[in-house]
Amino acid sequence: MKPLGQGDPLRLGPYRLHGVLGEGGMGKVYFGADASGGPAAVKVLLPELAHDGHLAERFLREARTARAVTSEGVARVLAAELEGGRPWIATEFLAGPTLDDAVRRFGPLDDAAVRELARSLARTLQDVHATGLVHRDVKPPNVVLTSRGPRLIDFGIARPEHGLTLTRTGQIPVTPGYGAPEQVLGKRVGPAADVFSLGAVLAFAAGGRPAYTGAEVTAVLYEVVHGNPDLDAVPEGLRYLVTPCFSKDPAARPLPDQVAEAAAPPRQSERLWKSGRLGGEIRQREVAARRLTARPAAPSSAPEGGAADGSPRLTRRRLLAAAGGGALLAAAGGGAAWWLSRGDGGDAPSDPFDIPPAAKVRAAPLGSSEGSPQPLWGPLQNVADAASPAPLPVRDVVVFAASGGGIAARRVTDGRERWRIGDAKAEAGYLSVGDRLVATADDGGTLRTYVAATGSPRWTVDAEVGALLAADANSVYLLTSDGRLRCVGTDGKVRWTRQPPLALSGGHPAAALGAGHLVLCTETGDVAAVRAEDGARAWVRKGQAEGPLRPAIDGTTVYLGGNSLAAVKVADGDELWALNPLRPPKRGTAGWGPPAVAGGVIHALDCEALRSVRSDGSQAGSPMIVAGVAPPWRPPVVQGNSVWIVESDETGVSGLPRSGEGQPQTYALTGGQARSTAAGANRLFVLNRATLLALPVY
């Protein structure tokens, strides 16, 4: 551990910081203590990354997800806040060795210890699954051995169904030899995947070596899917415990409580972690951690020999000596090690996955059924209104207009209905408010909000809602039933009401919110912007298209399709650049379809090609020809490494590689062309008339 340096905070919330456990391309992890001396690992994003609102939110979502698990068998999240604009997460500091470290230093665990490990981890997984989470990365480095028993750490890729990880492109999102076959194959992953991983962990603990080995990663993954585990090193008396966990069929694996019951450890086996050589190692590390929190933090200006107050300087050498030579960082708890292991990456793009994919799939020719992605769930017949707006993913649910009226939310994991609001007026739209609430309206024009996760009602306002336009964490913007623009704060107060700068009649106007402005597009191809703070007119741009438009805002620029693909300053409407379509647009149809922006690249349909353009107007790659796309074009959906578009009735929904290399992944639709698509939680949600389904993304 290094001493605090210039620029390092001395305190974050209730935690006094004593030193730096480590740092990487994402941020730093500090060793801290609260007022009572309780140790904590405090993770902080780098200042330059903390200003990325999306990244900061994902950082905090990881904490909220792990915090949902209250089991004694996990490294608890103690606090998570924004302070001084820099997000931080404080997690329980676990000073013991990881299972990986313990087995390598002391050899395989004995029979009683393996049984107690099995019971403890199985009960912990039972608690994790009860919250709706799947850990997805149970492996020896993520099991910390403490004097109170084993603890499961690293909820970095655990998920209910919203994104939590901060991985880099090119990483393998399953740990070879520990990830279940369905994870390797990219299939739907449920609690049974954690049971497979548990079996692999127990086999390692009992035999001292992994159950699946190979010269290369691909060989290990192949063995997981097609081969059998090597259990020769596992004592015969323990094989009955681990063998059922390795079933290729997830449904055939035991439940965690069955594993816990079958483990049958001897009485008082929990004392195993306090005795023997391993118990001595655990005790020595925990004593070292307590001593560290009892001494004052050394200022950065302290001389080499010691701190300014004469106390010994907190150095890496002294810490490791006190801890018996073990690396405390590996067991810092709550995923500190995985978080720091992400390298800087240089100019490499950040990983586009909110939740990493389980595996790549073999490419298939456009329009073929070979290698087509299989739905994660669905198609669910007759669950949606045929005229439903686009599905809306919010946290761990997807919201849509329900068959029979109102709106409904289904779990993104398995498509099961979470809640339904029967008196909601779906044709007025629905919005996500701060990724926490869902805003909708009733037939009387009342603006109503509901907790996305549960459907519980929150605040309501008599706002005369005609159509909902846009929302952020603080405000909802709408069009009243008599055609006025209105802003309602999340405190339930109307902030302003204005006449729009141009006529918005003739349908539900499309809108986008960003850079302090609300941008509106009419059904007749005109565009206007008003200031979000007071509704005052900012600018008007007429004749952008011959028909409906959908704006897309990225930073301080709004991108528009239509007669040209135009980049316009949000603040004043000045055009930065414009690109003509491949062919002049026909009257009544747009040359460019509505754009989507991801990673600084604009994707839009142009005639029969998907084109990608950088933010400066230069081409990001060659146009990709697509077949049978007919107006009105829907905006592409960017998720993972693919750009998804709706093609013809015969073709269906296709995911084209963002890199421009490789073949599309195509899912054929029946019953006509899809009405709309949306992406979130590493899934593509497709509304095909009254049918809803979820596809994996790649």
C-alpha positions in Angstrom: 0.0 0.0 0.0 1.3 3.4 -0.9 0.9 6.6 1.2 -1.6 9.3 0.2 -0.1 11.7 -2.3 -0.9 15.2 -3.5 -4.4 15.3 -4.9 -5.6 12.3 -2.9 -8.5 13.2 -0.6 -8.0 12.8 3.2 -11.6 11.8 3.8 -14.6 10.6 1.8 -17.8 10.7 3.6 -17.3 9.1 7.0 -14.1 7.3 5.9 -10.7 8.6 6.8 -8.3 7.5 4.2 -5.0 5.9 5.2 -3.3 5.0 1.9 -3.7 3.8 -1.6 -4.4 0.1 -2.1 -4.0 0.4 -5.9 -4.8 2.3 -9.0 -5.6 1.6 -12.6 -7.1 3.0 -15.8 -10.5 3.6 -14.1 -9.5 5.0 -10.7 -8.1 4.4 -7.3 -8.9 2.2 -4.3 -8.1 3.6 -0.9 -7.7 1.9 2.4 -9.9 3.8 4.9 -11.6 3.5 8.2 -14.8 5.0 9.7 -15.0 6.8 13.1 -15.1 3.5 15.0 -12.0 2.1 13.2 -13.9 -0.2 10.9 -11.8 -0.8 7.7 -13.2 -0.2 4.3 -12.0 -0.3 0.7 -13.1 3.0 -0.9 -13.2 3.1 -4.7 -13.1 6.4 -6.6 -13.3 7.2 -10.3 -10.6 9.2 -11.9 -11.5 12.9 -12.1 -11.5 12.9 -15.9 -13.9 9.9 -15.9 -16.1 11.2 -13.1 -17.4 13.9 -15.5 -18.7 11.2 -17.8 -22.3 11.0 -16.5 -23.0 7.7 -18.1 -19.8 6.1 -16.7 -20.5 7.6 -13.2 -24.0 6.2 -13.2 -22.8 2.7 -14.2 -20.2 2.9 -11.5 -22.9 3.6 -8.9 -25.3 1.0 -10.3 -22.7 -1.6 -9.5 -22.8 -0.6 -5.9 -26.6 -0.5 -5.8 -26.7 -4.0 -7.3 -24.3 -5.5 -4.8 -26.0 -3.6 -2.0 -29.2 -5.4 -2.7 -27.6 -8.6 -1.3 -27.7 -8.5 2.4 -26.3 -12.0 3.0 -23.6 -12.5 5.6 -21.7 -14.4 2.9 -20.8 -11.4 0.7 -18.5 -8.4 1.0 -21.0 -5.7 1.9 -21.3 -2.4 0.2 -21.1 0.1 3.1 -21.9 3.4 1.3 -22.0 4.9 -2.2 -22.2 8.6 -2.9 -21.3 11.5 -5.1 -19.0 13.9 -3.3 -17.3 16.8 -5.0 -18.5 15.5 -8.3 -16.5 12.2 -7.9 -18.4 9.0 -7.3 -17.1 6.7 -4.6 -18.1 3.3 -3.3 -17.1 2.0 0.2 -17.0 -1.7 0.6 -16.2 -4.1 3.4 -12.5 -4.7 3.6 -11.7 -8.4 3.8 -8.2 -9.0 4.9 -8.1 -12.8 4.4 -6.6 -14.6 1.5 -8.6 -15.6 -1.5 -9.4 -19.3 -2.0 -7.1 -19.2 -5.1 -4.2 -17.9 -2.9 -4.9 -20.3 0.0 -4.9 -23.4 -2.2 -1.7 -22.4 -4.0 0.1 -21.7 -0.7 -1.2 -24.4 1.5 -2.6 -27.1 -0.8 -6.1 -28.5 -1.2 -8.5 -28.1 1.6 -9.4 -31.1 3.7 -12.7 -32.9 3.7 -14.3 -30.9 6.5 -13.2 -27.5 5.1 -14.5 -28.4 1.6 -17.9 -29.3 3.1 -18.1 -26.1 5.1 -17.0 -24.1 2.1 -19.8 -25.8 0.0 -22.4 -25.1 2.6 -21.4 -21.5 3.1 -21.1 -20.6 -0.6 -24.4 -22.4 -1.4 -26.3 -20.5 1.2 -24.8 -17.3 0.0 -25.8 -18.0 -3.6 -29.3 -18.8 -2.3 -29.4 -15.3 -0.8 -28.0 -13.7 -4.0 -30.6 -15.5 -6.2 -33.4 -14.5 -3.8 -32.8 -10.8 -4.7 -33.2 -11.6 -8.4 -29.4 -11.5 -9.1 -27.1 -14.0 -10.8 -23.5 -13.5 -9.7 -22.1 -14.9 -13.0 -18.5 -15.0 -11.9 -18.1 -17.4 -9.0 -14.5 -18.5 -9.0 -11.6 -19.0 -6.5 -10.2 -15.5 -6.7 -13.7 -14.2 -5.9 -13.9 -16.2 -2.6 -12.2 -14.6 0.4 -11.5 -16.8 3.4 -12.1 -14.8 6.7 -12.2 -15.9 10.3 -16.0 -15.7 10.1 -16.1 -17.9 7.1 -15.9 -17.7 3.3 -17.1 -14.5 1.6 -18.1 -14.0 -2.0 -16.9 -10.8 -3.6 -17.0 -9.0 -7.0 -20.5 -8.1 -8.1 -19.0 -6.3 -11.1 -20.8 -8.6 -13.6 -23.7 -9.7 -11.4 -26.9 -8.4 -12.7 -30.6 -8.4 -12.2 -30.8 -7.2 -15.7 -29.3 -3.8 -16.0 -25.8 -3.0 -16.8 -23.1 -2.9 -14.2 -19.7 -3.7 -15.6 -16.9 -1.5 -16.8 -15.1 -4.0 -19.0 -12.8 -3.3 -22.0 -13.3 -4.5 -25.6 -11.8 -7.9 -26.2 -12.1 -9.3 -22.7 -13.6 -12.8 -22.3 -16.7 -12.2 -20.2 -16.7 -15.7 -18.7 -13.9 -17.2 -16.7 -12.6 -20.3 -18.6 -13.3 -23.4 -16.6 -15.7 -21.7 -14.2 -18.4 -20.2 -16.5 -21.3 -22.5 -17.3 -21.8 -24.0 -20.8 -24.8 -21.8 -21.4 -22.6 -18.7 -20.6 -20.0 -19.9 -23.1 -22.7 -20.5 -25.8 -24.4 -17.2 -25.2 -27.6 -18.7 -24.1 -29.9 -17.4 -21.3 -28.2 -17.5 -18.0 -30.0 -18.1 -14.7 -29.1 -19.1 -11.2 -28.1 -22.6 -12.4 -25.0 -21.1 -14.0 -23.8 -20.1 -10.5 -24.3 -23.7 -9.3 -22.1 -24.9 -12.2 -19.4 -22.4 -11.1 -19.8 -23.5 -7.5 -19.1 -27.1 -8.5 -15.9 -25.9 -10.3 -14.8 -23.9 -7.2 -15.3 -26.9 -4.9 -13.5 -29.2 -7.3 -10.5 -26.8 -7.2 -10.6 -26.5 -3.4 -10.7 -30.3 -2.9 -8.3 -31.3 -5.7 -5.9 -28.3 -5.8 -6.4 -27.9 -9.6 -9.1 -26.8 -12.0 -11.7 -29.3 -13.2 -11.2 -28.1 -16.8 -7.8 -27.5 -18.3 -6.4 -26.9 -21.7 -3.4 -25.4 -23.5 -5.5 -22.4 -24.7 -8.6 -20.6 -23.5 -10.6 -21.9 -26.5 -9.7 -25.5 -25.6 -10.9 -25.0 -22.0 -14.2 -23.4 -23.2 -14.6 -26.4 -25.6 -14.2 -28.8 -22.8 -16.7 -27.0 -20.6 -19.3 -27.3 -23.4 -18.5 -30.7 -24.8 -16.2 -32.5 -22.4 -16.4 -33.9 -18.8 -14.7 -32.4 -15.7 -11.5 -34.0 -14.6 -12.2 -35.0 -11.0 -9.4 -37.5 -10.5 -7.8 -35.2 -7.9 -11.0 -34.8 -5.9 -11.3 -37.2 -3.0 -13.8 -39.9 -3.8 -15.8 -39.1 -0.8 -16.5 -35.6 -2.1 -17.2 -36.4 -5.8 -20.9 -37.0 -5.1 -21.1 -33.4 -3.9 -19.6 -31.7 -7.0 -20.5 -34.0 -9.9 -24.2 -33.0 -10.2 -23.2 -29.3 -10.4 -21.5 -30.0 -13.8 -24.6 -31.2 -15.6 -24.8 -29.7 -19.1 -28.5 -29.2 -18.6 -29.1 -26.3 -16.2 -32.4 -27.8 -15.1 -30.6 -31.0 -14.0 -28.3 -29.2 -11.6 -29.1 -29.1 -7.9 -30.4 -26.0 -6.2 -28.1 -24.1 -3.9 -30.0 -25.3 -0.8 -29.7 -28.9 -2.0 -25.9 -28.4 -2.3 -25.8 -27.0 1.2 -27.8 -29.9 2.6 -25.7 -32.5 0.8 -22.5 -30.9 2.1 -23.2 -32.1 5.6 -20.1 -30.6 7.3 -19.1 -31.8 10.7 -20.3 -29.9 13.8 -18.5 -26.7 14.6 -16.8 -26.8 11.2 -17.0 -23.0 11.1 -14.1 -23.0 13.5 -11.9 -24.4 10.7 -11.1 -20.9 9.5 -9.5 -20.1 12.9 -7.2 -23.1 13.2 -4.2 -24.6 11.5 -1.8 -22.9 9.1 -4.6 -21.3 7.0 -6.3 -20.0 10.2 -3.0 -18.5 11.3 -2.6 -16.7 7.9 -6.2 -15.4 8.1 -5.7 -14.2 11.7 -2.4 -12.5 10.9 -3.9 -10.5 8.0 -6.9 -9.4 10.0 -4.7 -8.2 12.9 -2.6 -6.2 10.4 -5.6 -4.6 9.0 -6.9 -3.5 12.4 -3.5 -2.1 13.3 -3.5 0.0 10.1 -6.8 1.6 11.0 -5.6 2.4 14.5 -2.8 4.6 13.4 -3.1 8.1 11.8 -2.8 8.5 8.1 0.6 9.7 6.9 0.6 13.1 5.1 2.2 13.1 1.6 4.9 15.5 2.8 6.2 13.1 5.5 9.9 12.3 5.4 11.1 8.9 4.2 11.7 7.6 7.7 8.3 8.3 9.1 5.2 10.5 9.4 5.2 14.0 10.6 3.9 13.0 14.0 6.6 10.4 14.5 4.5 7.4 13.8 5.8 4.8 11.4 5.3 5.6 7.8 2.6 3.5 6.1 4.7 1.7 3.4 4.0 -1.1 1.0 6.9 -3.1 2.6 5.6 -2.7 6.1 2.1 -3.6 5.2 3.1 -6.7 3.4 5.4 -7.7 6.2 2.6 -7.2 8.7 0.2 -9.2 6.6 2.6 -12.2 6.3 3.5 -11.4 2.7 0.0 -11.7 1.3 -1.5 -9.1 -1.0 -4.4 -7.4 0.8 -5.7 -5.8 -2.4 -6.8 -9.1 -3.8 -9.3 -9.4 -0.9 -10.3 -5.8 -0.6 -13.8 -6.8 -1.1 -16.7 -5.7 -3.4 -14.7 -6.2 -6.6 -11.8 -3.8 -6.0 -9.4 -6.1 -7.7 -11.4 -6.5 -10.9 -12.0 -2.8 -11.0 -8.4 -1.9 -10.9 -7.4 -4.6 -13.3 -8.9 -2.7 -16.2 -6.0 -1.2 -18.0 -5.9 2.3 -19.4 -6.4 1.0 -22.9 -4.9 4.1 -24.6 -7.0 5.0 -27.6 -9.0 1.7 -27.4 -12.7 2.4 -27.3 -14.5 1.7 -24.1 -16.4 -1.5 -24.0 -19.9 -0.9 -25.6 -21.6 -3.6 -23.5 -23.7 -2.5 -20.5 -23.6 -6.1 -19.6 -21.0 -8.2 -21.4 -22.2 -10.8 -23.8 -21.8 -14.5 -22.9 -20.0 -15.4 -26.1 -19.6 -14.5 -29.7 -21.6 -16.5 -32.2 -20.8 -17.8 -35.6 -21.6 -15.3 -38.3 -24.4 -16.2 -40.8 -25.3 -14.8 -44.2 -27.8 -12.1 -44.3 -31.4 -13.5 -44.3 -30.4 -17.0 -43.5 -31.6 -19.0 -40.5 -28.2 -20.6 -40.0 -26.6 -19.2 -36.8 -29.6 -16.9 -36.2 -29.8 -15.6 -32.6 -32.2 -17.4 -30.4 -34.5 -15.3 -28.3 -33.6 -15.1 -24.6 -37.3 -15.2 -24.1 -40.5 -15.0 -26.1 -42.0 -14.5 -28.6 -44.8 -13.7 -26.1 -48.0 -13.6 -28.1 -50.8 -11.1 -27.6 -49.2 -9.3 -24.7 -48.8 -5.9 -26.3 -51.1 -3.4 -28.0 -50.5 -3.5 -31.7 -50.1 0.3 -31.7 -47.7 0.4 -28.8 -44.9 3.0 -28.8 -41.4 1.6 -28.7 -40.6 -0.6 -25.7 -38.8 1.3 -22.9 -36.1 -0.5 -20.9 -35.8 0.9 -17.4 -33.5 -0.8 -14.9 -34.5 -4.4 -14.8 -37.9 -4.1 -16.6 -39.1 -3.3 -20.1 -42.2 -1.2 -20.4 -44.7 -1.2 -23.3 -48.4 -0.7 -24.1 -50.3 -3.7 -22.9 -52.9 -5.7 -24.7 -56.3 -4.7 -23.4 -55.2 -1.2 -22.3 -52.7 0.5 -20.1 -49.0 -0.2 -19.8 -47.1 -3.2 -18.5 -43.6 -4.0 -17.4 -41.9 -7.3 -17.8 -38.7 -8.5 -16.4 -35.8 -8.3 -18.8 -34.5 -11.6 -17.5 -37.3 -13.9 -18.4 -40.2 -11.8 -19.8 -42.4 -12.4 -16.8 -44.8 -9.6 -16.0 -43.7 -7.4 -13.1 -46.6 -4.9 -13.0 -49.4 -3.4 -15.0 -51.1 0.0 -14.8 -54.5 -0.5 -16.3 -55.6 3.2 -16.5 -52.4 4.5 -18.1 -52.9 6.2 -21.5 -50.2 4.5 -23.6 -50.8 6.5 -26.7 -49.6 9.6 -24.7 -46.3 7.8 -24.3 -44.1 6.8 -21.4 -40.7 8.0 -20.2 -37.9 7.0 -17.9 -37.3 9.6 -15.2 -33.8 9.4 -13.9 -33.6 5.7 -14.7 -35.7 5.2 -11.6 -39.3 6.1 -12.3 -41.7 5.6 -15.3 -43.8 8.6 -16.2 -47.1 8.2 -18.0 -50.5 9.9 -18.1 -54.1 8.8 -17.6 -57.2 9.6 -19.7 -57.8 12.8 -17.7 -54.4 14.2 -18.6 -52.8 13.7 -15.1 -49.1 13.0 -15.2 -48.4 10.0 -13.1 -45.1 8.4 -12.1 -44.3 4.9 -10.8 -41.3 3.1 -9.4 -39.8 1.2 -12.4 -38.8 -1.8 -10.3 -42.1 -2.4 -8.5 -44.9 -0.3 -10.2 -45.6 1.5 -6.9 -47.1 5.0 -7.5 -45.1 8.1 -6.7 -46.0 11.7 -7.4 -48.8 12.9 -9.7 -49.6 16.3 -11.3 -52.7 17.6 -13.1 -50.7 18.6 -16.1 -53.3 18.3 -19.0 -51.0 15.8 -20.7 -51.5 15.3 -24.4 -48.2 13.7 -25.2 -45.0 13.1 -23.2 -41.9 14.3 -25.0 -38.7 13.9 -22.9 -37.5 13.6 -19.3 -34.3 13.7 -17.2 -33.7 13.1 -13.5 -35.2 16.5 -12.6 -38.0 17.3 -15.1 -40.6 15.9 -17.5 -41.4 17.8 -20.7 -44.8 17.4 -22.3 -47.2 18.7 -24.9 -50.6 19.7 -23.3 -53.9 18.6 -24.8 -54.3 22.1 -26.2 -50.9 22.1 -27.9 -48.7 24.0 -25.4 -45.2 23.0 -24.2 -45.0 22.4 -20.4 -42.2 21.4 -18.0 -43.0 19.7 -14.7 -40.4 19.2 -12.1 -39.9 16.0 -10.1 -41.0 18.0 -7.1 -44.5 18.0 -8.6 -44.5 21.7 -9.6 -45.2 23.1 -13.1 -42.0 25.1 -13.9 -43.1 26.7 -17.2 -45.7 26.6 -19.9 -45.1 28.1 -23.4 -46.5 28.2 -26.9 -44.3 26.1 -29.1 -42.1 28.0 -31.7 -43.8 26.2 -34.5 -47.0 24.2 -35.1 -46.8 20.7 -33.6 -50.2 19.4 -34.8 -50.5 16.3 -36.9 -49.3 13.6 -34.5 -47.0 13.0 -31.6 -43.8 15.1 -32.1 -40.5 13.5 -31.6 -38.2 15.1 -29.1 -34.7 14.9 -27.6 -33.3 16.5 -24.5 -29.7 17.6 -24.1 -27.2 20.4 -23.7 -29.8 22.5 -21.8 -32.3 22.4 -24.7 -35.4 20.5 -25.8 -35.3 19.7 -29.6 -38.6 19.1 -31.3 -39.4 17.6 -34.7 -42.7 17.9 -36.4 -44.5 15.3 -38.6 -43.9 17.6 -41.5 -40.1 17.7 -41.3 -39.5 21.0 -39.4 -37.2 21.3 -36.3 -37.2 23.7 -33.4 -35.4 24.0 -30.1 -36.4 25.7 -26.8 -34.3 26.3 -23.7 -35.0 23.6 -21.1 -34.9 26.0 -18.2 -37.7 28.3 -19.3 -39.1 27.1 -22.6 -37.9 30.2 -24.5 -37.4 29.8 -28.2 -33.8 29.0 -29.2 -34.0 28.4 -33.0 -36.2 27.0 -35.8 -35.0 25.0 -38.8 -37.6 24.4 -41.5 -37.6 22.0 -44.4 -35.2 19.4 -43.0 -37.4 16.6 -44.3 -40.5 15.9 -46.3 -41.9 13.8 -43.4 -41.5 12.9 -39.8 -38.1 13.3 -38.1 -36.4 11.9 -35.0 -33.6 13.9 -33.5 -30.6 12.4 -31.8 -28.4 14.5 -29.4 -24.8 13.7 -28.5 -23.0 16.3 -26.4 -23.7 19.7 -27.8 -24.8 18.5 -31.3 -28.1 17.3 -32.6 -28.1 15.0 -35.6 -31.1 15.0 -38.0 -32.0 12.8 -41.0 -34.2 13.8 -43.9 -33.1 15.5 -47.0 -29.5 15.4 -45.6 -27.8 14.0 -42.6 -27.2 17.2 -40.7 -25.1 18.0 -37.6 -26.5 21.1 -35.9 -25.4 23.0 -32.8 -28.0 22.4 -30.1 -27.5 25.9 -28.6 -28.1 28.1 -31.7 -29.1 25.8 -34.6 -26.0 26.6 -36.7 -25.2 23.8 -39.1 -21.8 22.1 -38.6 -22.0 19.9 -41.7 -24.5 18.0 -43.9 -24.2 14.9 -46.1 -26.4 14.2 -49.0 -28.1 10.8 -49.4 -26.8 8.2 -51.9 -29.9 9.0 -54.0 -32.1 12.1 -53.9 -35.2 11.5 -51.7 -38.5 11.0 -53.3 -41.3 13.3 -52.4 -43.0 12.3 -49.2 -40.1 10.2 -48.0 -36.8 11.0 -46.3 -33.4 10.4 -48.0 -31.8 9.7 -44.6 -33.6 7.8 -41.9 -33.5 8.8 -38.2 -29.9 8.6 -36.8 -28.6 6.9 -33.7 -25.4 7.9 -32.0 -23.0 5.7 -30.0 -19.3 6.2 -29.2 -19.1 9.4 -31.3 -20.3 7.6 -34.4 -23.7 8.4 -36.1 -25.5 5.4 -37.7 -28.4 5.9 -40.1 -30.1 4.2 -43.0 -29.6 5.9 -46.4 -31.7 4.3 -49.1 -30.6 0.6 -49.0 -27.5 1.1 -47.0 -26.5 1.5 -43.4 -24.0 4.3 -43.1 -21.7 5.3 -40.3 -20.3 8.8 -39.9 -18.0 10.3 -37.4 -18.9 13.4 -35.5 -16.9 15.6 -37.8 -18.8 14.3 -40.9 -16.2 11.9 -42.2 -17.1 8.4 -43.1 -16.5 5.8 -40.3 -16.6 2.9 -42.8 -18.0 1.7 -46.0 -21.8 1.6 -46.4 -23.3 -1.8 -45.6 -26.0 -2.8 -48.0 -29.2 -4.0 -46.5 -32.1 -5.6 -48.3 -35.7 -4.6 -48.5 -35.8 -1.7 -46.0 -38.8 0.4 -46.7 -39.9 3.8 -45.3 -40.9 4.9 -42.8 -37.5 3.9 -41.5 -37.0 3.4 -37.8 -33.8 4.6 -36.1 -31.1 1.9 -35.7 -30.5 0.5 -32.3 -26.9 0.3 -31.1 -26.1 -2.2 -28.5 -22.9 -4.1 -27.9 -20.8 -4.5 -31.0 -23.8 -4.4 -33.4 -26.2 -1.9 -35.0 -29.7 -3.4 -35.2 -32.1 -2.5 -37.9 -35.6 -3.7 -38.9 -35.5 -5.0 -42.5 -38.2 -6.4 -44.7 -41.0 -8.8 -43.8 -39.0 -11.6 -45.3 -35.7 -10.8 -43.5 -36.6 -9.6 -40.0 -34.3 -7.9 -37.5 -30.6 -7.8 -38.3 -27.6 -6.9 -36.2 -24.8 -5.5 -38.4 -21.2 -5.3 -37.0 -20.2 -1.8 -35.9 -16.7 -2.4 -37.2 -18.1 -3.1 -40.7 -16.3 -6.5 -40.7 -18.2 -9.8 -40.6 -21.7 -10.9 -41.4 -25.0 -9.8 -39.8 -26.9 -11.8 -37.3 -30.5 -12.0 -38.4 -33.6 -13.0 -36.6 -36.6 -13.8 -38.9 -39.9 -12.4 -37.9 -43.3 -13.8 -38.7 -46.6 -11.9 -38.9 -45.3 -8.8 -40.6 -42.6 -6.2 -40.1 -41.6 -5.3 -36.5 -43.2 -2.0 -35.3 -40.3 -1.0 -33.1 -37.2 -2.0 -31.3 -35.2 -0.8 -28.2 -32.1 -2.0 -26.5 -31.0 -2.2 -22.9 -29.5 -4.6 -20.4 -27.6 -6.2 -23.3 -30.8 -7.3 -25.0 -32.7 -6.2 -28.0 -36.4 -5.9 -27.4 -38.6 -6.3 -30.4 -42.3 -5.4 -30.6 -43.8 -7.2 -33.6 -47.4 -6.1 -33.5 -48.8 -7.7 -30.4 -45.8 -9.9 -29.8 -42.8 -9.1 -27.6 -39.4 -10.9 -27.5 -35.9 -10.3 -26.3 -32.8 -11.1 -28.4 -29.2 -11.3 -27.2 -26.7 -8.8 -28.6 -23.2 -9.5 -29.7 
